[in-house]
Amino acid sequence: MANTTHTGTEDKALIFEVKGNSLDDGPGIRTVIFFKGCPLDCVWCHNPESKKKTIELSFDSGECILCEACRKACPEGALDRHNPLYIDRDRCSLCMNCVDECPSGALSQVGRYWETAELMHEIERDIPFFRTSGGGITLSGGEPTLYMGFISELLKELKSRGISTLIETCGLFDLQVFLEALYPWLDIIYFDLKLFDDARHRTFCGASNRRILENFTHLSARCRQDSVELLPRIPLVPGITSTDDNLASIARFLKDLDMHEVELLPYNPLWFDKCEKIGGSSGFSTNESMKTWMPSEQTGHCRDFFAGFDIR
């Protein structure tokens, strides 16, 4: 596993976006903080720029105006029009001189380090929206639990100001640290369940799901006891997570835990372009079902499937 969970106090965290006025990541109007780095390596990741816990360089060819300013600024000679991806990432030192000189924004830095005080200053302007809409802060990624120490201090500050807190997690974390550092200051936990079969989870997500399922099982009882909302979420990926076998296994797992609610996340193919911008590649470039939006009837079938288990 490339990334490990931090357990100490951290004064900064690598974040690739702070997005205000979100209506899709929890109740009300929310500000979403996207942390960079993830212990999983899902082949369909909708935010491929969030996987690595390092700063990266993005190139959007559609925004490039061919001015050549970036090439002149690059001390490594890493930019070449003959390169299909434009950037030779083996030569690039991430000095970001090209980003500083790019007038169109075609080149951009993905991720920078934030301190708690700076982040709170960014959040403060959205507090009136939280109060009028019942919204708050959503911690997302990547995987926010890679920054346990930083987030613990951030959550304490947020709760001292009466701000609602929500975390979106892949579930692969040290449970004891999570319960001590984050749980006491969380109102809502969105917990992803992708694949129930461990072998398939290793194949498509890059790690075992054993700890994920153990963590969810513990939290299902703990959250019920403490009146903390725990919502399992399933990303629907054609031929991978959306199969009847996988959905049935997850449905039985949830039913055994007396869980009656699930959120299904319809597949979208926008990650292909994102992946290319950071120099990545996909093994699904010839798979047409992975390059199109999931049809509504397929999503409806998955919803009906869970309804048969009395899970809405």
N, C-alpha and C positions, 0 to 999 in steps of 0.2 A: 504494500500500500504506500503510495507516494507521499501522501499528506498525513500528518498526525494531529490529534487534538491538543491544543495548548491548554494547560491547566493553571498556569500562573497568571498574575495580573499583567496585562499588556497595555501600554499607553497609546498604541496606534494599531490600525488594522487596514489591510489592503481591500479597497472597495472600488468597484468599477462603475457604479452608478448610484445616484440618489435621486429617486423619481417621485416628485410630488403629484398631488391630485389624481391618485390611482383609485379606480373603482373596482379593480379586479383581484385584489389581494387581501380580502377580508372585508368586514362590515364598514360602511361609511366611507368617507374620503380619507385616504391613507397616504403616508409617505413611505415608500419602499426603499430599503437600504440593501443593495446587492453586494454581498461579500464575494471576494475572489478566492477560488480554491475549493476543491471537492474531493472527498475520499473515494467517490465512485467515478467510473468512466463509462457512463451510459452512451451507447453508440448513437442514440438519437437525440442527445442533449439539446434542448431548445436554446440554451445559453452556452454554446461551446467556448465563448470567451471567458466563462466563469470557471472552467475546469482547473487551470493551472494557478497555483498560488505564487505567481510571479507577474510582474508587469509585462505587457506584450505590446506589439506594434500592429496596428490594423491599417489595411489599404483598401479603399473603396474605388475601384477603377471607374465607376460611373460618375464620380465626383471629380476625377482628375482632369485638369485643363492643359496638360502636356507642357507646362511652363519650364520644366527641367530644374527649377530652383532646388528641389529636394536632392537631386543627383549631385549638384554642385556642392551641397552642404554636407554630403555623406563622407566622412573620413575613411570609411572602410570600403568604399566602392561597391556597396551591397545592393544598389538599385540598378536594374538593367531592363530595358524595354524588351529584350529578347527572352527574358525569363517570363513564362506564362503567369506566374504569381507576382512578378515585378521585384519582390524582395528576396535576396539570398539570405535566409535566416541563419545559416551557418556562419556567415560573415558579419551579420548585423550585431553590433555591440549594445543596441538599445540606448544610444546616447541621446536620441530624440532630436538631434539637430534638424533632421528632415521635417519633423512635425512642426518645429518652430518656424521653418521657412515656407511651409506649404500654405498658400493663400486660399485654397478652396476647401480645406478640411478633409481632403481625400486620405491623407495620412493622419492618424490619431493615436494617442497613447491610451491603452486599455488598462485601467487600474492606477490608483495612486493611494498613498498612505494618508489616512485621516486620524486626527486625534479626537478624543471625546468632546472637548470644548468646541472645536470647529464644527463637529457634526451637530451638536446641540444648537449652535448658532444657526445652522441651516434649517433645523427642524422647527425652531421657535416661531418662524414666520407662518408656519402652517397650523399652529395650535388653534386659532379661531375656527378653521375648517374642521378640525377634529371635534371641537366642542359642539358645533352646530349640526354635525352629521353623525355623531357617534363613531367617528373614525379614530385613527391613531397611527402607530408605527408598526410596519411589518419588516421583519428581518428575513432576508432571502439570500439567494446566491445563484450559483455556488452553494456552499454549505456554511451557514453562519456559525455552527458549533465548532468550527476550526479555531475560532477566536473567543473561547469561553471567558477568559479573563477580561478582555476588552468589553465584551457584550454584557458581562455581569455588572460592570461599573456603569455602562450606558443604561441598562434596564433600571438600575436603582435611581439614576437621575431622572429617567422618564416617569417612573412611578411616583417620585417625590413631587412631580408636577401634575399628577393625575392623568397621565396620558395612557391610553389603552395600548397594550403590547401584544404582538402576535409573532410567532416564529414559523417559518416554513423550513422543514428539515427532511433530509433523506433518511434520518433515523440511525445512521451509523456513527455513534458517539459513545463515550464512556458515561454510562448511566449515572453512576454515583456523582461524578463531577457535574453533570447536567442538573441533577436534583439539588445540589448544593449551590451551584453558581448561577443558574438561570431560572429554574422552575419557580422559585418563590415570587418572582416578579413577572411572570407570564400570565396573561389572561386567556390566550388562545394558542393552541398548537395545531398546525397543519402538518400532517405526517404522511409522507409518500410511501405507498406500498406498490412496488412495480411488478415484481415476479415472485411467485410463491415457491417455485421449484429452485432449490439452491444451485444446482448445476447450471440451469438456464440463467440464473441471476449472475453467476460468475462469468458466463459467456458474454452476456449482453450488458452487464453493469460493472464488470471488472473486479468484483469482490463477493464474498459470501453474504447471504442475507440472514445468517443465523442470529447475529447480534441485533439486527434491525427488528426481527420478529420478537425477540426476547424483550427489547426495549419497548416495543409497542404493547406487548402483553402486560408489562408492568405498569406502563402509563395509563392503560385503559382502566385499570382498577384505581390507581392513584388519582387520576383526574376526576373520576366519578365521585370519589370520596371528598375531594376538595372543591368540586364545582368548577373545575377548569375545563374549558371546551377542548376536546380532542377530536379532530376531523381527519379520518383517513382519506387520502387522495390517490387516485390511480390514473397515471398518464396512459391514454389509449394509443398504443403504437401498433399499426397494422402488422399482423402476423407474428407479433412478439408478445405484447402484454394484453392485447384485445381478444385473444383466443378464448373460446368457451372453457377450455380446461383450466387456464390460468385464472379466469374470473370466478369459476366455480370454487377453486381452491381458496381464493381470497375471501369469497363470500362465506364459505364454511368457517374459515378462521375468524372472521368478524362475528358471525352468528354465535360461535362458541364463547366469544367474549361479551356477548349480549350488546353488541354494537348494532345500531339500526340506521346509521347514516353514513353515506360515502359520497365523495365528490369525484366525478369522472371528468378528466381533462381531455377534450377532443384533440386529436393529433393535428399539428400544422407543420408545414415543410419549410418554414422560414429559416431554420437553422442551417440549411445548405449554404445559403449566401453568407451567413455569419461565419461559418467554418472556413470558407474560402478566404475571407478578408484577413483572417489571422494565420493563414498559411496552412490550414488543416486540410484533410481529405476525408472522404467517406467511402465506405464499401458499398453504399446503396445508390451510387450515381446512376445505375442502370435499372433500378427498381422503381417503376412508375408509381406504384401505390405509396411509396415513401416520399414521392416528390409532389404529391397533391394533397389537398385538404381532405380530411376524413368526411365522407358523405354523412349527412344528417341521419339517414336511415340506419347506418352502421352504429352511430352513437346511440340512437334510439334503441337498437337491439341490445346494446350493453346495459342501458338503463333498465329496460324491461327484464333483463336477466337478473339483476340484483333485486328488482321488485319481487321476483319469484322466491327470494329468500327473506322477504319482509325487511329489506334494506332499501331505503329511499335515497 
